[in-house]
Amino acid sequence: MKALKEKKSFGPKQVGERIRERRTELKLSMPELGKRLGVNKSTIQRYEADGVDPKRTMIIDGLAHALLTTSEWLTGLSEDKEYNSYTVCQMDLEKHVKDYLETLTASVKGEPHQQLLTTFLGQLVDLYAVLAKYWALSMTKIDAVAEDEGLKESIGRYAINIGSITEQVYRKEMGEPIEDMKQYLDGILHLYDEGRTKTRLQEQFGMVEEAQRKFREASAEIAEHEGT
């Protein structure tokens, strides 16, 4: 994300100018923007004429969402006006992390307990990262199936359901990471149900490294297959 050199937020008036600039760019009337925000036209007029304090994050975030841009652009912290997948993912994850930290500090008393819960979450996030890589492989293969002309002809000739084929591809590729996630959650469940769950939390150590190793093997097999 490109940041301005000084990295200082705009003043309210400058924010108002950017609101007007983006609204005009999107060809939105003031009432239309107001409808997206759940406010009336006069409020939008005030935002644009008097500006908005960049520290009023709830208003800024709402405006950014309604104007299909970023809070950073509205407040002058970035020149990236358009959303991209990284920006959207980053904003979503930052919100989840913020909510998690607020809940953790407010609800879980005692540093050791907080650390233990954070360790659980950290492991799940690492396993989810591996799952995301498998997801990418799965979607690549599904795209290849959709573009396969020979398969399209067979589907047309024999009335094969393309949905069932893509589902099979997805299940084949996603089996490993989903089972890993289930196993890890079973380990946490073991603490809750007094040991009735077979998987124990102690068995989870090294699970992320093993999942990463299996993914590397799967990727190598695919690369080898594509090279032949």
GIJOFEN-V918974 format. One record per backbone hydrogen bond with DSSP energy under -1.0 kcal/mol. NH is the residue of the N-H (numbers start at 1). CO is the residue of the C=O. If there is no record, write none. Layout:
NH|CO, NH|CO
This chain:
10|75, 15|11, 16|12, 17|13, 18|14, 19|15, 20|16, 21|17, 22|18, 23|19, 24|20, 25|21, 26|22, 27|24, 28|23, 33|29, 34|30, 35|31, 36|32, 37|33, 38|34, 39|34, 44|40, 45|41, 46|42, 47|43, 48|44, 49|45, 50|46, 52|12, 56|53, 57|55, 60|56, 61|57, 62|58, 63|59, 64|60, 65|61, 66|62, 67|63, 68|65, 69|64, 74|70, 75|71, 77|72, 78|72, 79|2, 81|79, 88|84, 89|85, 90|86, 91|87, 92|88, 93|89, 94|90, 95|91, 96|92, 97|93, 98|94, 99|95, 100|96, 101|97, 102|98, 103|99, 104|100, 105|101, 106|102, 107|103, 108|104, 114|110, 115|111, 116|112, 117|113, 118|114, 119|115, 120|116, 121|117, 122|118, 123|119, 124|120, 125|121, 126|122, 127|123, 128|124, 129|125, 130|126, 131|127, 132|128, 133|129, 134|130, 135|131, 136|132, 137|133, 138|134, 139|135, 140|136, 141|137, 142|138, 143|139, 144|140, 145|141, 146|142, 147|143, 152|148, 153|149, 154|150, 155|151, 156|152, 157|153, 158|154, 159|155, 165|161, 166|162, 167|163, 168|164, 169|165, 170|166, 171|167, 172|168, 173|169, 174|170, 178|174, 179|175, 180|176, 181|177, 182|178, 183|179, 184|180, 185|181, 186|182, 187|183, 188|184, 189|185, 190|186, 193|189, 195|190, 196|193, 203|200, 204|201, 207|204, 210|206, 211|207, 212|208, 213|209, 214|210, 215|211, 216|212, 217|213, 218|214, 219|215, 220|216, 221|217, 222|218, 223|219, 224|220, 225|221, 226|222, 227|223
